[in-house]
Amino acid sequence: MKFSAHASRLDRLEAFLDGYDQHALRHGGPGLRDWTDWLIAKRGQICNHGWSGHVRHIALPDGWDHWDLPQEQARLVIEVLFDLLDEYLADREAGSTC
């Protein structure tokens, strides 16, 4: 498989969000509290993946072959991730759930 800049960016974005979440929680902020549960409710299915896997399931409902995604799939997952984050944060701010 050829190296994908988009896949690399996706990995970094996921790591950044994990770091943001842990930093916020450590310092009394909400971080991404209930993010995984929100994604499970949004998708309507549970699995053993963390939040990044749930985002992939939503973005790629037909599945994926490897965590190092081809460029087009990684680009789609990044777009869907930002859309989901916007929706999650709006729901959280409004005090609603999925």
All heavy atoms as an XYZ file, in Angstrom:
797
protein
N       0.831     -1.175      0.000
C       0.000      0.000      0.000
C       0.883      1.249      0.000
O       1.850      1.325      0.740
C      -0.893     -0.011      1.221
C      -1.722      1.222      1.291
S      -2.437      1.353      2.785
C      -3.805      1.406      3.149
N       0.535      2.199     -0.796
C       1.271      3.440     -0.900
C       0.958      4.342      0.296
O      -0.164      4.366      0.794
C       0.852      4.126     -2.204
C       1.866      5.062     -2.749
C       1.587      5.301     -4.215
C       0.896      6.620     -4.390
N       0.728      7.039     -5.735
N       1.961      5.102      0.749
C       1.767      6.027      1.857
C       0.732      7.076      1.484
O       0.741      7.618      0.391
C       3.089      6.726      2.203
C       2.938      7.787      3.253
C       2.774      7.450      4.569
C       2.940      9.126      2.895
C       2.633      8.430      5.537
C       2.790     10.115      3.849
C       2.640      9.754      5.171
N      -0.169      7.352      2.370
C      -1.221      8.336      2.120
C      -1.073      9.510      3.060
O      -1.107      9.351      4.274
C      -2.593      7.682      2.324
O      -3.602      8.655      2.366
N      -0.921     10.701      2.496
C      -0.838     11.908      3.315
C      -2.129     12.109      4.094
O      -2.107     12.549      5.240
C      -0.546     13.120      2.436
N      -3.269     11.773      3.478
C      -4.541     11.932      4.183
C      -4.639     10.977      5.363
O      -5.121     11.353      6.428
C      -5.716     11.713      3.230
C      -5.936     12.858      2.297
N      -6.531     14.023      2.698
C      -5.624     13.019      0.996
C      -6.592     14.862      1.673
N      -6.035     14.270      0.632
N      -4.178      9.737      5.178
C      -4.203      8.779      6.280
C      -3.312      9.266      7.408
O      -3.665      9.164      8.582
C      -3.774      7.398      5.802
N      -2.156      9.820      7.061
C      -1.254     10.362      8.068
C      -1.916     11.509      8.823
O      -1.807     11.618     10.033
C       0.039     10.828      7.403
O       0.876     11.434      8.344
N      -2.613     12.377      8.088
C      -3.324     13.484      8.742
C      -4.433     12.965      9.636
O      -4.678     13.521     10.706
C      -3.898     14.439      7.697
C      -2.864     15.396      7.197
C      -3.487     16.419      6.301
N      -2.851     16.206      5.003
C      -3.358     16.509      3.855
N      -4.533     17.059      3.776
N      -2.702     16.287      2.752
N      -5.117     11.928      9.203
C      -6.177     11.345     10.022
C      -5.594     10.808     11.324
O      -6.140     11.059     12.398
C      -6.903     10.238      9.251
C      -7.973      9.473     10.017
C      -9.075     10.403     10.535
C      -8.562      8.369      9.135
N      -4.489     10.089     11.244
C      -3.837      9.584     12.456
C      -3.486     10.723     13.408
O      -3.703     10.630     14.614
C      -2.553      8.826     12.111
C      -2.806      7.537     11.364
O      -3.960      7.065     11.347
O      -1.850      7.003     10.780
N      -2.934     11.792     12.869
C      -2.552     12.940     13.706
C      -3.766     13.635     14.288
O      -3.743     14.079     15.436
C      -1.705     13.923     12.900
C      -0.301     13.411     12.705
C       0.559     14.456     12.049
N       1.117     13.824     10.856
C       1.430     14.421      9.743
N       1.257     15.710      9.615
N       1.922     13.754      8.745
N      -4.816     13.739     13.511
C      -6.049     14.361     13.996
C      -6.646     13.544     15.140
O      -7.055     14.095     16.168
C      -7.049     14.491     12.849
C      -8.413     15.059     13.173
C      -8.307     16.442     13.798
C      -9.269     15.109     11.918
N      -6.666     12.227     14.980
C      -7.181     11.364     16.052
C      -6.324     11.489     17.316
O      -6.861     11.587     18.423
C      -7.233      9.915     15.579
C      -8.286      9.681     14.516
C      -8.147      8.356     13.797
O      -7.071      7.712     13.860
O      -9.140      7.950     13.153
N      -5.010     11.530     17.149
C      -4.114     11.684     18.305
C      -4.320     13.040     18.965
O      -4.326     13.148     20.195
C      -2.657     11.515     17.870
N      -4.486     14.086     18.164
C      -4.724     15.419     18.712
C      -6.011     15.433     19.542
O      -6.035     15.966     20.658
C      -4.822     16.462     17.594
C      -5.231     17.811     18.100
C      -4.289     18.673     18.645
C      -6.554     18.217     18.057
C      -4.662     19.916     19.139
C      -6.938     19.454     18.545
C      -5.994     20.301     19.090
N      -7.076     14.847     19.005
C      -8.347     14.843     19.733
C      -8.250     14.036     21.024
O      -8.822     14.432     22.044
C      -9.472     14.318     18.842
C      -9.893     15.272     17.729
C     -10.874     14.585     16.791
C     -10.492     16.547     18.297
N      -7.519     12.920     21.000
C      -7.301     12.163     22.236
C      -6.536     13.007     23.253
O      -6.878     13.030     24.438
C      -6.536     10.865     21.954
C      -7.411      9.780     21.366
O      -8.642      9.798     21.577
O      -6.854      8.898     20.686
N      -5.502     13.703     22.796
C      -4.726     14.562     23.686
C      -5.542     15.717     24.226
O      -5.461     16.053     25.413
N      -6.339     16.342     23.360
C      -7.224     17.430     23.798
C      -8.165     16.937     24.891
O      -8.337     17.585     25.920
C      -8.041     17.971     22.615
C      -9.255     18.738     23.064
C      -9.136     20.046     23.523
C     -10.507     18.134     23.091
C     -10.251     20.738     23.981
C     -11.614     18.815     23.543
C     -11.485     20.111     23.988
O     -12.584     20.784     24.457
N      -8.776     15.783     24.659
C      -9.729     15.220     25.600
C      -9.073     14.975     26.955
O      -9.594     15.393     27.999
C     -10.296     13.921     25.034
C     -11.335     13.282     25.929
O     -12.223     14.008     26.437
O     -11.275     12.053     26.118
N      -7.917     14.333     26.957
C      -7.237     14.035     28.213
C      -6.789     15.297     28.935
O      -6.913     15.402     30.155
C      -6.054     13.100     27.957
C      -6.467     11.716     27.514
C      -7.432     11.068     28.510
O      -7.142     10.963     29.704
N      -8.587     10.659     28.030
N      -6.290     16.270     28.202
C      -5.866     17.537     28.810
C      -7.070     18.250     29.431
O      -7.001     18.729     30.569
C      -5.202     18.439     27.769
C      -4.836     19.782     28.311
N      -3.701     19.980     29.066
C      -5.458     20.971     28.222
C      -3.636     21.247     29.424
N      -4.690     21.871     28.918
N      -8.165     18.329     28.678
C      -9.357     19.011     29.189
C      -9.875     18.322     30.447
O     -10.197     18.993     31.438
C     -10.436     19.048     28.112
N      -9.945     17.001     30.428
C     -10.435     16.271     31.597
C      -9.515     16.470     32.799
O      -9.989     16.646     33.926
C     -10.587     14.783     31.276
C     -11.661     14.432     30.238
C     -11.610     12.947     29.911
C     -13.044     14.838     30.722
N      -8.220     16.473     32.566
C      -7.258     16.665     33.645
C      -7.409     18.032     34.301
O      -7.172     18.199     35.487
C      -5.837     16.494     33.125
C      -4.781     16.719     34.216
C      -3.398     16.503     33.713
N      -3.246     15.078     33.458
C      -2.224     14.543     32.834
N      -1.259     15.304     32.367
N      -2.147     13.250     32.652
N      -7.839     19.011     33.517
C      -7.938     20.379     34.017
C      -9.382     20.820     34.261
O      -9.665     22.015     34.302
C      -7.218     21.333     33.059
C      -5.752     21.059     33.012
N      -4.882     21.484     33.997
C      -5.000     20.346     32.128
C      -3.659     21.077     33.713
N      -3.700     20.376     32.583
N     -10.284     19.855     34.429
C     -11.649     20.154     34.841
C     -12.624     20.498     33.728
O     -13.765     20.855     34.006
N     -12.203     20.415     32.488
C     -13.098     20.699     31.366
C     -13.854     19.454     30.937
O     -13.527     18.347     31.352
N     -14.852     19.636     30.085
C     -15.637     18.479     29.660
C     -14.934     17.606     28.623
O     -15.291     16.436     28.456
C     -16.897     19.105     29.055
C     -16.455     20.440     28.581
C     -15.378     20.883     29.552
N     -13.939     18.167     27.931
C     -13.273     17.386     26.892
C     -14.283     16.839     25.911
O     -15.197     17.544     25.497
N     -14.128     15.590     25.580
C     -15.069     14.927     24.669
C     -15.893     13.893     25.435
O     -16.188     12.808     24.943
C     -14.314     14.275     23.503
C     -13.560     15.249     22.601
C     -12.738     14.500     21.568
C     -14.520     16.218     21.923
N     -16.270     14.275     26.657
C     -17.056     13.391     27.508
C     -18.307     12.923     26.761
O     -18.998     13.718     26.141
C     -17.469     14.128     28.787
C     -18.178     13.243     29.782
C     -18.500     13.974     31.066
N     -17.301     14.589     31.621
C     -17.261     15.855     32.046
N     -18.319     16.624     31.977
N     -16.145     16.350     32.551
N     -18.563     11.650     26.803
C     -19.724     11.003     26.166
C     -19.660     10.984     24.634
O     -20.630     10.627     23.980
C     -21.043     11.636     26.627
C     -21.245     11.504     28.119
O     -20.834     10.473     28.696
O     -21.811     12.438     28.720
N     -18.524     11.355     24.056
C     -18.347     11.354     22.603
C     -18.574      9.959     22.029
O     -19.318      9.781     21.064
C     -16.968     11.909     22.291
C     -16.375     11.778     20.932
C     -15.169     11.222     20.645
C     -16.876     12.262     19.672
N     -14.897     11.326     19.286
C     -15.942     11.959     18.676
C     -18.044     12.911     19.296
C     -16.109     12.275     17.330
C     -18.216     13.227     17.952
C     -17.259     12.917     16.990
N     -17.950      8.940     22.621
C     -18.113      7.576     22.117
C     -19.562      7.130     22.248
O     -20.129      6.557     21.304
C     -17.172      6.597     22.843
O     -15.821      7.030     22.644
C     -17.331      5.178     22.319
N     -20.188      7.403     23.379
C     -21.593      7.027     23.562
C     -22.486      7.749     22.555
O     -23.438      7.175     22.032
C     -22.058      7.333     24.985
C     -21.382      6.449     26.014
O     -20.946      5.332     25.663
O     -21.289      6.872     27.182
N     -22.177      9.012     22.288
C     -22.939      9.785     21.306
C     -22.812      9.152     19.925
O     -23.795      9.030     19.195
C     -22.447     11.232     21.314
C     -23.216     12.149     20.428
C     -24.325     12.886     20.763
C     -22.949     12.441     19.044
N     -24.757     13.607     19.678
C     -23.927     13.350     18.606
C     -21.990     12.012     18.141
C     -23.965     13.842     17.307
C     -22.027     12.505     16.845
C     -23.005     13.406     16.438
N     -21.586      8.741     19.570
C     -21.364      8.100     18.272
C     -22.114      6.769     18.167
O     -22.692      6.454     17.128
C     -19.871      7.871     18.028
C     -19.049      9.125     17.747
C     -17.557      8.815     17.857
C     -19.391      9.710     16.387
N     -22.122      5.997     19.242
C     -22.845      4.728     19.255
C     -24.332      4.980     19.046
O     -24.983      4.299     18.248
C     -22.575      3.956     20.566
C     -21.127      3.468     20.598
C     -23.556      2.789     20.725
C     -20.686      2.946     21.954
N     -24.871      5.974     19.743
C     -26.285      6.311     19.575
C     -26.563      6.803     18.160
O     -27.579      6.440     17.553
C     -26.701      7.364     20.595
N     -25.669      7.593     17.619
C     -25.819      8.123     16.267
C     -25.829      6.977     15.249
O     -26.647      6.964     14.333
C     -24.663      9.081     15.976
C     -24.653      9.675     14.613
C     -25.541     10.874     14.570
C     -25.442     11.559     13.224
N     -26.554     12.461     13.039
N     -24.920      6.057     15.416
C     -24.789      4.930     14.488
C     -25.877      3.886     14.712
O     -26.282      3.188     13.797
C     -23.407      4.296     14.671
C     -23.135      3.173     13.720
C     -21.694      2.705     13.827
N     -21.553      1.468     13.098
C     -21.074      0.360     13.600
N     -20.627      0.324     14.833
N     -20.996     -0.722     12.857
N     -26.324      3.746     15.952
C     -27.350      2.756     16.268
C     -26.814      1.349     16.436
O     -27.582      0.399     16.459
N     -25.486      1.235     16.555
C     -24.866     -0.069     16.749
C     -23.672      0.081     17.669
O     -23.011      1.111     17.676
C     -24.379     -0.644     15.425
C     -25.457     -0.993     14.451
C     -24.880     -1.581     13.171
O     -23.730     -1.973     13.110
N     -25.695     -1.634     12.140
N     -23.394     -0.970     18.401
C     -22.222     -0.974     19.279
C     -21.199     -1.965     18.713
O     -21.567     -2.911     18.018
C     -22.613     -1.338     20.727
C     -21.476     -1.040     21.672
C     -23.093     -2.762     20.825
C     -21.897     -1.013     23.122
N     -19.948     -1.686     18.965
C     -18.877     -2.615     18.607
C     -17.736     -2.383     19.596
O     -17.834     -1.540     20.471
C     -18.424     -2.420     17.156
S     -17.506     -0.901     16.871
N     -16.649     -3.106     19.434
C     -15.557     -2.994     20.403
C     -14.548     -1.913     20.029
O     -13.523     -1.786     20.687
C     -14.854     -4.341     20.577
C     -14.191     -4.823     19.292
O     -14.408     -4.270     18.220
N     -13.403     -5.870     19.402
N     -14.814     -1.116     18.988
C     -13.905     -0.035     18.609
C     -14.067      1.169     19.532
O     -15.134      1.380     20.102
C     -14.187      0.438     17.176
C     -13.827     -0.560     16.144
N     -14.672     -0.900     15.119
C     -12.719     -1.314     15.972
C     -14.100     -1.798     14.358
N     -12.917     -2.082     14.852
N     -13.002      1.936     19.621
C     -13.080      3.227     20.288
C     -13.768      4.227     19.375
O     -14.277      3.879     18.306
N     -13.733      5.490     19.772
C     -14.462      6.502     19.002
C     -13.993      6.578     17.550
O     -14.808      6.787     16.656
C     -14.396      7.862     19.688
C     -13.044      8.511     19.704
C     -12.130      8.483     20.717
C     -12.461      9.286     18.655
N     -11.012      9.181     20.349
C     -11.189      9.699     19.093
C     -12.873      9.671     17.383
C     -10.341     10.464     18.304
C     -12.026     10.437     16.600
C     -10.783     10.829     17.070
N     -12.693      6.404     17.315
C     -12.197      6.517     15.936
C     -12.774      5.416     15.047
O     -13.051      5.638     13.864
C     -10.674      6.499     15.895
O     -10.167      5.297     16.439
N     -12.984      4.238     15.597
C     -13.600      3.159     14.840
C     -15.066      3.442     14.542
O     -15.554      3.139     13.454
N     -15.760      4.046     15.495
C     -17.162      4.402     15.264
C     -17.278      5.448     14.159
O     -18.189      5.379     13.331
C     -17.821      4.882     16.553
C     -18.010      3.796     17.555
N     -18.941      2.790     17.406
C     -17.370      3.530     18.713
C     -18.880      1.970     18.433
N     -17.924      2.398     19.239
N     -16.358      6.402     14.147
C     -16.359      7.403     13.077
C     -16.137      6.713     11.740
O     -16.818      7.009     10.748
C     -15.309      8.504     13.327
C     -15.153      9.407     12.110
C     -15.678      9.327     14.554
N     -15.214      5.782     11.681
C     -14.969      5.040     10.439
C     -16.211      4.263     10.003
O     -16.541      4.225      8.825
C     -13.785      4.093     10.600
C     -12.434      4.763     10.480
C     -11.328      3.771     10.857
N     -10.008      4.240     10.536
C      -9.327      5.142     11.232
N      -9.880      5.693     12.307
N      -8.107      5.505     10.867
N     -16.885      3.628     10.961
C     -18.107      2.887     10.631
C     -19.161      3.810     10.017
O     -19.857      3.425      9.074
C     -18.700      2.211     11.868
C     -18.027      0.949     12.264
N     -17.941     -0.158     11.441
C     -17.403      0.601     13.418
C     -17.299     -1.125     12.066
N     -16.964     -0.693     13.268
N     -19.286      5.001     10.560
C     -20.273      5.952     10.041
C     -19.851      6.442      8.657
O     -20.663      6.520      7.738
C     -20.473      7.115     11.033
C     -21.139      6.598     12.311
C     -21.298      8.240     10.394
C     -21.131      7.573     13.476
N     -18.582      6.775      8.507
C     -18.085      7.313      7.236
C     -17.983      6.241      6.153
O     -18.179      6.541      4.975
C     -16.721      7.960      7.444
N     -17.671      5.026      6.554
C     -17.443      3.925      5.597
C     -18.355      2.752      5.957
O     -17.893      1.718      6.457
C     -15.972      3.490      5.639
C     -14.926      4.586      5.435
C     -13.537      4.078      5.784
C     -14.993      5.115      4.006
N     -19.655      2.889      5.737
C     -20.593      1.856      6.192
C     -20.369      0.475      5.568
O     -20.813     -0.521      6.127
C     -21.968      2.425      5.810
C     -21.698      3.447      4.767
C     -20.321      3.977      5.036
N     -19.659      0.413      4.449
C     -19.359     -0.887      3.834
C     -18.085     -1.503      4.397
O     -17.668     -2.575      3.949
C     -19.237     -0.743      2.315
C     -20.562     -0.368      1.676
O     -21.619     -0.762      2.212
O     -20.533      0.336      0.649
N     -17.460     -0.838      5.360
C     -16.264     -1.356      6.003
C     -14.980     -0.850      5.358
O     -15.004     -0.093      4.396
N     -13.867     -1.281      5.919
C     -12.551     -0.905      5.422
C     -11.622     -2.079      5.648
O     -11.881     -2.940      6.476
C     -12.041      0.373      6.101
C     -11.840      0.253      7.577
C     -10.675     -0.064      8.213
C     -12.816      0.432      8.621
N     -10.869     -0.096      9.586
C     -12.181      0.208      9.856
C     -14.166      0.747      8.629
C     -12.845      0.300     11.074
C     -14.822      0.842      9.844
C     -14.165      0.619     11.038
N     -10.556     -2.129      4.851
C      -9.657     -3.287      4.887
C      -8.541     -3.169      5.907
O      -8.019     -4.169      6.381
C      -9.037     -3.511      3.497
C     -10.090     -3.901      2.476
O     -11.059     -4.588      2.847
O      -9.941     -3.509      1.301
N      -8.132     -1.940      6.231
C      -6.978     -1.739      7.103
C      -7.108     -0.376      7.762
O      -7.686      0.537      7.189
C      -5.691     -1.816      6.256
C      -4.456     -1.961      7.071
N      -3.791     -0.881      7.588
C      -3.770     -3.055      7.469
C      -2.743     -1.302      8.263
N      -2.702     -2.627      8.210
N      -6.551     -0.237      8.956
C      -6.632      1.052      9.659
C      -5.872      2.153      8.913
O      -6.202      3.320      9.027
C      -6.131      0.919     11.100
C      -7.181      0.312     11.966
C      -7.351     -1.020     12.213
C      -8.244      0.977     12.635
N      -8.449     -1.212     13.000
C      -9.012     -0.005     13.296
C      -8.615      2.313     12.766
C     -10.131      0.306     14.050
C      -9.734      2.619     13.528
C     -10.483      1.617     14.159
N      -4.838      1.801      8.162
C      -4.152      2.766      7.298
C      -4.954      2.866      6.009
O      -4.766      2.087      5.089
C      -2.717      2.319      6.995
C      -1.842      2.345      8.219
O      -2.068      3.216      9.089
O      -0.933      1.510      8.311
N      -5.855      3.818      5.973
C      -6.814      3.915      4.877
C      -6.198      4.482      3.607
O      -5.297      5.323      3.669
C      -7.970      4.836      5.298
C      -8.792      4.391      6.496
C      -9.775      5.490      6.890
C      -9.530      3.102      6.192
N      -6.742      4.075      2.459
C      -6.359      4.727      1.206
C      -6.762      6.210      1.266
O      -7.656      6.601      2.019
C      -7.180      3.993      0.140
C      -7.604      2.715      0.774
C      -7.678      2.978      2.241
N      -6.126      7.001      0.451
C      -6.294      8.453      0.488
C      -7.762      8.882      0.421
O      -8.192      9.734      1.205
C      -5.514      9.079     -0.668
C      -5.584     10.586     -0.688
C      -4.696     11.189     -1.767
O      -3.949     10.487     -2.442
N      -4.777     12.486     -1.908
N      -8.524      8.344     -0.488
C      -9.919      8.772     -0.654
C     -10.753      8.440      0.580
O     -11.579      9.239      1.019
C     -10.524      8.136     -1.907
C     -11.889      8.665     -2.258
C     -11.937     10.171     -2.510
O     -10.934     10.754     -2.952
O     -12.996     10.779     -2.245
N     -10.553      7.258      1.148
C     -11.288      6.892      2.361
C     -10.867      7.761      3.541
O     -11.712      8.192      4.324
C     -11.074      5.414      2.693
C     -11.832      4.479      1.789
C     -11.673      3.031      2.212
O     -10.652      2.640      2.787
N     -12.680      2.227      1.910
N      -9.579      8.015      3.680
C      -9.102      8.862      4.777
C      -9.675     10.267      4.656
O     -10.097     10.865      5.657
C      -7.579      8.906      4.791
N      -9.718     10.803      3.443
C     -10.275     12.134      3.223
C     -11.745     12.162      3.646
O     -12.193     13.072      4.331
C     -10.140     12.539      1.757
C     -10.641     13.945      1.465
C     -10.854     14.201     -0.007
N     -11.798     13.281     -0.624
C     -13.134     13.291     -0.453
N     -13.675     14.174      0.351
N     -13.898     12.425     -1.050
N     -12.495     11.133      3.266
C     -13.901     11.047      3.638
C     -14.068     10.949      5.157
O     -14.923     11.628      5.739
C     -14.555      9.846      2.955
C     -16.021      9.598      3.301
C     -16.890     10.786      2.905
C     -16.502      8.323      2.632
N     -13.257     10.135      5.806
C     -13.348      9.989      7.262
C     -13.052     11.326      7.947
O     -13.735     11.697      8.908
C     -12.411      8.867      7.773
C     -12.340      8.867      9.297
C     -12.884      7.510      7.266
N     -12.085     12.077      7.464
C     -11.773     13.387      8.038
C     -12.964     14.329      7.896
O     -13.353     15.007      8.862
C     -10.503     13.983      7.392
C      -9.269     13.195      7.824
C     -10.350     15.466      7.752
C      -8.005     13.539      7.055
N     -13.571     14.366      6.724
C     -14.740     15.226      6.512
C     -15.879     14.832      7.445
O     -16.500     15.689      8.085
C     -15.216     15.142      5.063
C     -14.309     15.831      4.077
C     -14.789     15.672      2.644
O     -15.959     15.272      2.421
O     -13.986     15.932      1.734
N     -16.159     13.546      7.530
C     -17.242     13.061      8.383
C     -16.914     13.329      9.853
O     -17.792     13.719     10.629
C     -17.528     11.562      8.112
C     -18.462     10.965      9.157
C     -18.095     11.380      6.711
N     -15.663     13.150     10.236
C     -15.251     13.413     11.615
C     -15.560     14.848     12.007
O     -16.148     15.104     13.068
C     -13.757     13.116     11.794
C     -13.135     13.525     13.128
C     -13.846     12.875     14.307
C     -11.662     13.176     13.121
N     -15.197     15.814     11.166
C     -15.481     17.213     11.491
C     -16.979     17.484     11.536
O     -17.455     18.219     12.416
C     -14.779     18.156     10.518
C     -13.332     18.371     10.847
C     -12.344     17.950      9.976
C     -12.948     18.983     12.032
C     -11.003     18.137     10.278
C     -11.621     19.176     12.346
C     -10.638     18.754     11.467
N     -17.741     16.889     10.625
C     -19.201     17.059     10.657
C     -19.785     16.490     11.945
O     -20.641     17.112     12.579
C     -19.852     16.373      9.452
C     -19.575     17.080      8.137
O     -19.139     18.257      8.150
O     -19.787     16.441      7.076
N     -19.322     15.291     12.332
C     -19.812     14.666     13.558
C     -19.421     15.475     14.788
O     -20.235     15.640     15.712
C     -19.287     13.234     13.671
C     -19.868     12.226     12.679
C     -19.058     10.931     12.700
C     -21.338     11.953     12.971
N     -18.191     15.979     14.824
C     -17.767     16.801     15.960
C     -18.632     18.051     16.082
O     -19.049     18.419     17.190
C     -16.303     17.212     15.814
C     -15.265     16.266     16.367
C     -13.864     16.710     15.946
C     -15.361     16.157     17.876
N     -18.906     18.703     14.964
C     -19.771     19.890     14.987
C     -21.143     19.546     15.543
O     -21.686     20.270     16.388
C     -19.930     20.477     13.581
C     -18.713     21.245     13.112
O     -17.850     21.588     13.949
O     -18.622     21.501     11.888
N     -21.707     18.434     15.083
C     -23.031     18.023     15.541
C     -23.019     17.645     17.022
O     -23.913     18.031     17.784
C     -23.522     16.854     14.685
C     -24.949     16.465     14.955
C     -25.438     15.342     14.057
O     -24.780     15.032     13.039
O     -26.491     14.765     14.380
N     -22.007     16.886     17.431
C     -21.869     16.477     18.830
C     -21.761     17.696     19.750
O     -22.456     17.786     20.767
C     -20.647     15.571     18.987
C     -20.101     15.474     20.378
C     -20.744     14.716     21.353
C     -18.933     16.140     20.733
C     -20.243     14.622     22.642
C     -18.418     16.047     22.013
C     -19.077     15.295     22.966
O     -18.571     15.221     24.238
N     -20.895     18.643     19.386
C     -20.699     19.822     20.228
C     -21.959     20.687     20.277
O     -22.294     21.234     21.333
C     -19.489     20.625     19.747
C     -18.150     19.909     19.937
C     -17.038     20.667     19.223
C     -17.824     19.701     21.410
N     -22.674     20.797     19.171
C     -23.944     21.548     19.160
C     -24.967     20.858     20.051
O     -25.679     21.519     20.827
C     -24.462     21.682     17.729
N     -25.066     19.528     19.950
C     -25.990     18.776     20.810
C     -25.616     18.943     22.276
O     -26.490     19.138     23.127
C     -25.976     17.284     20.451
C     -26.753     16.956     19.195
O     -27.393     17.847     18.616
O     -26.712     15.773     18.773
N     -24.344     18.856     22.570
C     -23.899     18.976     23.955
C     -24.206     20.374     24.498
O     -24.667     20.528     25.612
C     -22.399     18.676     24.058
C     -21.931     18.637     25.498
C     -20.522     18.185     25.610
N     -19.612     19.267     25.244
C     -18.295     19.164     25.237
N     -17.740     18.010     25.542
N     -17.547     20.184     24.916
N     -23.953     21.378     23.679
C     -24.217     22.760     24.097
C     -25.715     22.981     24.329
O     -26.115     23.675     25.260
C     -23.719     23.724     23.028
C     -23.802     25.172     23.451
C     -23.167     26.082     22.432
O     -21.983     25.880     22.111
O     -23.875     26.997     21.968
N     -26.531     22.349     23.502
C     -27.981     22.483     23.640
C     -28.539     21.582     24.755
O     -29.701     21.689     25.098
C     -28.666     22.134     22.317
N     -27.687     20.697     25.278
C     -28.108     19.790     26.347
C     -28.929     18.626     25.864
O     -29.626     17.983     26.649
N     -28.841     18.331     24.572
C     -29.614     17.211     24.034
C     -28.688     16.040     23.740
O     -27.478     16.148     23.804
C     -30.339     17.635     22.755
O     -29.424     17.978     21.756
N     -29.281     14.924     23.393
C     -28.523     13.742     23.010
C     -28.932     13.346     21.611
O     -29.901     13.854     21.055
C     -28.792     12.568     23.974
O     -30.182     12.271     23.951
C     -28.334     12.889     25.369
N     -28.212     12.407     21.034
C     -28.485     11.943     19.678
C     -29.830     11.267     19.591
O     -30.325     10.665     20.444
C     -27.377     10.989     19.237
S     -27.544     10.414     17.554
